[in-house]
Structure formats: C-alpha cells, structure tokens
Amino acid sequence: MARTPDLERRQELLDRIVDYLAEHGLAQATLRPMAATLDVSINRLVHHFGSKEELLTAALLRAIDQQIEVQEKWLQRSPRLSMCDIFGKWWKWMNVSPANLALVRLNYEAAALNPEVSGLAGDVRADQIGVWRHDIEHRLFMDGLSPSAAAMEASLAKATFTGIVMDLVATGDRKRITASFNEFISRLERSVASQRR
C-alpha cells in the first residue's frame, strides 16, 4: 500500500532531521534553529512529530533504521557474513564518510546524554545500545555460541566497539584506533572459535 502524501512528506522531513541531528548533535537541539536550517516552520515540525521529545525519539528510531538498512544490504549480498565480518564492514563504512560516522555517533550521544538535557525516555536511550547488542548476540548464537556465551560476548563486543568508536570521534587518531580495532576483531574471532558448540 502506497504512503499518503502527508506520510511521505513526514518521512522525507524525518530523514533531513536525522541528518541535522547527526551534524549538530542532540545536546543543543531546539525546534527554532532546526526549523530555520531545514527551511520549514516550527508548526510543520509540531504537525508531523508533536513535541520536541517526540521528534527526537522518531529521529533516533529512524537513525537506527537507516543503519539497519545498511547492514541488511550487506547481508543480502553476502548472507553468510560472520559477526566479525559485519564489524569490519561497519568500521570501513564509518571511516569512508564523516556523515556515516556522525550518524553512528548520534546513537551514542543519545545513550550517554543526561535525560534532563535530552528529554529522552530511558527506553529510547537504552535502545541506542540495546538494539545492536541484541543483534550481535543473535549473530554470535548463529555463529555457534551457546545462548549464555553469545550474551556475554555480545555485551563485551558492543562495549568494546562503542569505546573504539568514541575514541575515534574524540581523537580522530585513525591509525592508532584502526590498529586497536583490528586487534579487537582478532580477539573476538579467537574467542568465538574457542566457544563454538
């Protein structure tokens, strides 16, 4: 079923809002400068999204969806990718474009910001990490780990990957951090191989 014109306009606007937030961040996000940059009225933002908190929640969900779409394309082309292969693809994807890295950074910023600053509900903040941790856990289970081992490795892998990305965002030291990333992947590969059922 085709989208109505109003839903299509909302989706197009939502994608532009995600780009805006990825570039400008969440901490200082307010409707007036956002509307001015996007060349829309505040009334249009409120019409489509309601409050600022509802707008931010919708944008963060869309940012996750955009990243899931990227990963699904990789998996459509290569369905047998391991979790380590997928991490490698994410690392290349983030480093090919500042906009790609900014989109990933947006999730981490949302998870880390104090709710009094962001206005985001706890479950929205938790999803910025949890969606990916659950995906990693599922893929590690499919790679042959037991449910308990997959859960533990997923938590460790997600925390490590998040730290590596935040180091990249904060320092920009790609050479050092890429070496650390490669070591992380080597260790994860060895750990997964040693725990297969």
KAFENZI-V766858 format. One record per helix or strand. SS is the DSSP state (hx for helix, st for strand). FROM is the first residue (numbers start at 1). TO is the last residue. If there is no record, write none. Layout:
SS_FROM_TO, SS_FROM_TO
This chain:
hx_5_24, hx_31_38, hx_42_49, hx_52_77, hx_83_96, hx_98_112, hx_115_118, hx_122_142, hx_147_171, hx_174_195
